[in-house]
Amino acid sequence: MSQHDVVIIGARCAGSVAAAVLAREGRDVVVLDRSRFPSDTLSTHVLFGGGVDVLKDIGAFDKVTANDPSFMRDLELTFDNEVTVREPWGAPDGSSSNYVWCIPRPMQDQILVDTAREHGADVREGWEFLDVLWRGGRVSGVRAKDPDGEIHELHAKLVIGADGRKSSVAARVGAWHPYRASKNGRGLVFRYLDDPKVDTHLNETLSQWRDGDSFCMTFPSAPKPRMIALVMGPASDVARARKDPEGVWNEFLRRHPGWAKRIEGATNLSKLRSTADVPAYFRASSGPGWALAGDAGHFKDPVIGNGQRDAMWMGHTLATMAAPALDDAATLDATLRRYEQARDEECLSAYHFANSETRIQAQSPVLIALAREASKRNHAADADLSDIFQRVRDQQDVLPLRRLARGFALAIRHDLRHRPTALPETIKGGLGDLAVDLNIRAEMHARRFRSTRQIRGSEHPGWTWPDTPRRPALATAPAMPAAEPSSDGDVATLSVVA
């Protein structure tokens, strides 16, 4: 049995960042992870500017640059081989990170673990979390098994679950089932390869092709000349790709000629990797003596590649807020609640944006009309559509109602001139998307806490969730229920409880 300020379960994006910040503030931090690093994990790998800023703050930036990453300074979007928009990435407020990185997870996560240790965190690899400990209605620590099979009790003022979508911590504190979720429509199939255009401007570009109902992307990676080539089509593609990897890959090449041309001549191809069934969700993520960070608390569809950025943001924000509040239980609990509210406000717009991107349907004529207009601007102009991915501005700021109305009008005019038979579908789809957008704006303005209200057209029904995992035989502490929503579908607002 040992006493600490904070115990963190999970040592990847959220966990190691939180540990580095807390240890830097002089707190006694222990991090437990089942893996031994370097260790791979399934990921889209893209790290947007906000995540790069976190690496700078905790002192991990130079370690990454030592591995010769490609600095992707531009975004290129191509719609149905018809319209191409090329823009520079903007930088978040107060940041110089106007670029995007793609760092292999074994490399990146090892750097994060090393950085946490340099700040004084005790990172223990090969440890298995068993259960949380309770005292007086509060989480007071964890029970865990070391690599030799010995059981330990680690007592702490705060336990952070940063252990991913299948979070054992969430299960043990009663937060396993999301209070809000959305079914994904896309599957993710990708492989690593050596970039055949490593010495061109394309190696500094995140490229995306939107062909029909599928997306293709290329992410120049680290170290050069490595790159990821990725396809996000219907979720059914994943099962086919696992059964016939090269046959389906060749099908992708035929289906997406622009993407195929970009990677033509690539060498050193890895095997295919894939995933499907990744519903987006929000879990209750704070309670007496505990909090969830990263995918443990919130996950959005990987189609927009913001998972790593948000996990680092959560770990950094939670640790920064909690560090000065750890010595008083009431102050800590109110702080954790405020963290969860801040997390929701930070991620809500991107959650809905990702939900819209995972729909399996043809590209929106309104979006194509806006892209066609944006393609006429000088490349040196300020970033625009790229700001949504980079999280410089919310989608609602980049596409205000007046701009959506203009795109709607441009799409109708284009149909009247070039494809009149498509006009009824364009009008129907445009009006439907506008209604969804208005509901999202209303939700963001209301700032409801743990709202269970669904926005039809953004959140897709049909998602399922497995039963709560059973406790290991040596974990006997009782679970405590998470906060229940009130009768109107919302939990009380933050201003009431904090």
N, C-alpha and C positions, 0 to 999 in steps of 0.2 A: 504494500500500500504506500502510495506517495501522494504529495500535495503539490498542485501547480495552479497557476493562474488560468490557463486555457489549455484544453485538449482539443485537437483538431483531427478528425477522421478523414483521410484523403489528402494526398500530397501533390496534386497536380495544379491546374491553373488557379483555382480559387483557394485551395488549402495552403499551398506554399506561399502565395502572395500574402494571404492573411497572416501566416506565421512570420514572414519577414517583417511586416509592418509592426506586429505586436512585439516581437523580440527587439526590434529597433527602439521601441518605446520602453524597453527595460522590463518587459513582462516575461514570466517563466512559461514557455510554450513547449508543448510536446505534440508532435505530429505522428500519427500512426498510419501506415499504408501496407496493404497486403503485398503490393508489388515490390520488386527490387529494381532499382533504376540503374541504367536506362531501361525503360519499359515502353512498349508501344501501346497505343489505344486508338480506337476508331475515331476519326476526326476529319473534318473538311480542311483543317490546317490553317485557314486564312486568319490572320491577325490584323485587325483594323487599327487605325491610329490611336484610339483610346487605350487599347491594350499595349501598344508600343510605349505610350506615355507611362503606363504602370511599370513596364520593364525599366524605363529610364529612372523612375523614382526609387525603385528598390535596388538599383545597381546591377541589373542583369543585362542591360543594353549592350555594353561592350563585349560581353561574353557571346552574345548572338552574332554581332558583326564580325567577330573573329572567325566565324564559320562561313563567311562569304555568302550571305543571303542575297537574293535578287531583290532590289528595291523596286517594287511595282509602283510607279509614279502616276500611271494613267489607267483609266477604265475605258474599255471599248465594248460597246453593246451593239449587236447586229440583230435586226428583226427580220426574220423570214428572208434573208439574203436580199432584202430590199432597202433597208435604212440602216445606216451605221452612225452611231454617236461616239465620238472620242472626246474624253474630258480628263483634265487633271484632277487628282484627288484633292479635296479641300482638307484643311486641318481643323481639329476640334479647337474650341476657344482656348486661347492661351497656350497653344501647342505648336511645335514646329514639325509634327509628324504628319506631313502631307504625302504619305505613301503607305503601302500595304506590304506586309510580309507573309511568307508561307514557310513555316519552319517545321520540319519533321518532328513529330511528338516525342520520340525517344531523345532527341537532342534538346528540344525546348524544355521538357519536363525535368531532365537531368540538371539543366541550368537553373531552373526554378528551385529545385531541391538544394543544390549547392549554395544558391544565394540565401535561402532561408537559414541554412546552417551558418553561413558567414555572419549573419546578424545575431546568431546565438540561439536559434531554435533547435530543439532536440528532435531531429527527424529520425524515426525508427522504421526501417524497412522490414518487410516480412512479418508484420504484426497483424493479427486478425481481431477486428472489433467484434465483441460478443453482445454487449448490452450497455445501456446507460444505467447509472445508479441514481436513486431518488432519495431525497431527504426533505421532509417537511413540504412535500408537494413541488419540490424543485429538482431539476436535474443537478446532480452534485458530482458527476464524474462518469467514468466508463469502466467496464470490465473488459479485458482484452487478453489475448494469448500471444506470447512471444514465439519466435521461430523454434525454440526448443520445446514448445508445448506447455510451458508454465503459465498459469493464470495470474494476472495482476489486476489490482484495482488502482486506478489513477483518479484521484479526487481533484476537482477543479471548480472554479467560480463560473466558468462558461465552457460548454461543449459545442463545437461547431461541426456540423455535418457537411463535408465537402466531398462526399463519396459518390457523386454521380447520380444518374437517373434511377438506378436501382438502390437508392440510398438506404442502407441498413439503419442509419441514425433516424431518418424520417419514419421508418417502420416502427422503431422502438419508442419514439415520442408520440406516436399516434397521428402522424402527418403523412402516412404512406399514400393514401388516396387523394389525388388532386381535387380541389374544389372547383376547378375550371380547366377545360382541356379542349383540344381540337384535333380531329383525325387528319393525318397527312395523306396526300395523294401521290407523292413522288417517291421513287426509289433512288438510291445513291450508288453508282457504280464507278470505280476509278482505278487508276494504276499510276505508278511512278515510271518515269522514263527520262532519258537525257534529251534536253531541249535541242532540237536541230537548228534553232535560230538564236542560240545563246549570245551571239555577238551583235544582235540587232536590237532595235528599239522594242521589239515584241517581247524581249526578255525583261523589259521594265513595264509591262502592261498586263493587267488582269483582263482577260478577254472572255466574253460571254456571247454565245450564239443562241437566239431564241427562235427555234424552227418549229412551227406548228405547236404541238403541246409539250415539247421537250426543250430542256436547256442543256447546253454543253459549255464547259469552261476549261481554261488553262491557267494554272497558277505556277509561274516560275518560283523555284524553291531554294533551299539551301542544302548543301553547298552547290554552287553552280557546277555543272549544267543541269542539275536535277530539276524536274518539273512534275506537276500533277496534271493529268488529263482526266476530266470528270464528266459524267453524263447524269442528268437528273430527268428521267422520263417517268412514265407511269410506274407505280410500285411493282407491277407485275414483271417489269424488266429484270428485277433482282433475281427472282426464281429462275428465269430463263438463263441469265448470265451465270448462275451457279451450276446449272446443268450443262451448258455449252459455252464456256467463257470466250473462246476465240471466235466462235461463230457469231455470237451476239455482238462482240466488239467490232467485227467486220460489218455487221448490220448497222451499228452506230456510225461507222465511217461513211457508209453509203447514204445514211439518212441525213447526215450533217456535213455537207461538202466544205463549208467554210472552216469548220473545226478540223476536218480531216486534212485540209491543206496546211493548217497551222502546225500540225504535228507530223506531217509527212517527212519521212527520213529519220524519225526518232529511233534511238538505239537503247539497249540496256533496259528493256521493258520488264517491269515486275509482274507478278501475277495479279489478277483482278481482285479487288476488295469491294464489298458491297454491304448495304444495309437497307432495310425497309421497316415499316411499322415503328415510326418514331413520332408519336403524337406530341404535340405541343401542350404545355400545361403550366399551371401555377399551383404550388403547394403552400399551405400554411407554413411559414418559415421562421417564426420566432415564438418563443414561449419562455416560461420561467427557467432561466439558466441554460437555454439552448437556442441555436439559430442554424439555419441552412444557408449554404452559399453555393454558387455555381449551379450545375445541372441538378443538384439535389433538391433545390427549391424551385427553379424555373428553367424551362427548356422551350426553345422555339424551333420551328422546322429549320434544318440545316441549309435550306435552299438559299438563305441570305448570308450564311457564313459568319454570323455574329456571336456564336456560342462562346468562343475563347475570349473575345473582347469583353463580353458581359461577365463571364466567370471571373476574369481578373478584376474587372470593375467592382464586382460584388465582394470579392475577398478583400480588396483594398479599402472599400468604403466601410464594410462591416468592422474591420480591424481598427480603422481610424476612429470610428465612432465609439467602439466598445472599449478601447484601451484606457481612457480616463474614467470610465464608469464601472470598472470591474470590482471596486472595493465596496460598493453599496448595492445590495440586491434590488431594491426598488428602482433605483436610478438605472441600473443595468437593464432591467426588464423593459422600462419605458424606452430606453435607447434602442434595444433590439426591435421593438415595435416600430420605432421611427425608421430604422434601417429597412425593415420590410416595406414600409410605405414608400421610401425613397427608391428601393429596387423596383417596385411596381411602376412608379411614375417614369423611371428611366427606361423600362423595357416594354411598356404597354403598346406604344405605337409600333415598335419593331415586331412585337408579337403579332399584331394584326397585319402588318406588311408581309411577314413570312407566311401567314395563313393565306393571304391572297396569292402569293407566289406558288403555293403548293397545289393550287387547283389545276386539274388536268383539263385544259381547254385551250383553244386558239388564243393568240395574243390579242389583248384589248385594242380595238381600232382607235380608241381615244388615246391610249398610251403610245401607239405607233404614230398617231398624228402629232403628239407632243414631241416625240423623238425626231420625227421628220423636221419639225420646226427647230429643235435644238441642234440638229446636224448642220444647219446653215450658219450657226454662229462660229466665230473664230475660235480655234482651239485654245488660244491664250485667255479666253474669257474665264470668268470665275466658274468653279465647279457648280454643277446643278443637280442633275439626276444622281450623280455619284455621291452627293451629300447624304442621301437617304441610307445607302449602304455604309458609308463612313460614319454615320451618326453625328454629323456636324449639325444637321437640322432634321427634325421629324418629317415624315412624309407629308403631314398636314401643313407644314411650313413651306416645303418645296413645291407642293401642289395645292395652293389655296383654292378656294371655291371658284374664284374668277378665272384661274388658269384651267381648272377642270372644265369649266363651261366653254372656254375657248377651244380646248382640245375636242370637246364634244361637237362643237360647231365645225371645226376643221375636219373631223372624221365624217360628219354628214356630207359636207361639201365634196370630200374626196370620193365617197361612195356614189354621190349623184353623178360625178364625172366619169368614174372608172368602173364601178361595180354596183349598179343600182339595185340588183337583186339582193345584195347584202344589207341594204339600208334598214329594213325592219329589225334585223338581228342586232345591228349596231345601236339603234335607238333603244331597244329593250335592254341590252347589256349595259349601255351607258347610264341609263336611268337606274338600273339595279345597283351598279357600282356607286353611283352618287348617293343613293339611300344608305348604303353601308358606310360610306365615308362620313355622312352626317351623324350616324349613330356612334361611330368611333370618336368623332370630335366631342359629342355630348358626354360620352363616358370619360374621356380625358379631362374635360372641364369639371365634372362632378367629383373627381378624386375619391371615389368610393374605396373603402378598404376591404379586401377579400371579397369583392363582388362576385356573386355566382350568376349574375345575369348574362345570358349569351347574346352575342350579336349575330343574328342570322345572316348568312352570306359571308361572314368572316370565319366564324368558328364552325367547323364541319362536324356533323354528328357521326356516330358510328364508332367512336373510339372505345377501346376496352382497356381494362386494367387488371393485372393479376391480383390474386389474393395476397394479403400481407404475409411476407415470409415468416416462417416459424423461427422461434428463438433456437439458438444452439442449445444443446442439452445442459451446458454448464452456465447458461445465462438464465437466471431465475427471477430477476426484478420485474415487477408488474409494469405494464405500459400505462401511460397517462394519455387521455384523449386530447386531441387538438381542439382549438376553438371552433365552435359550431356557428354557422351562419344564422342570422336572425330570420324571423318569419318572412320578411320582405325580400329575402335573398341576399342581403348584405350584412356583413359584420359592422359593428359600430365604427364610425370614422375615427381617424387617428386623434383628432383634437379632443375627443372624449376620453380616450384611454391613456394618453401620454401625459 
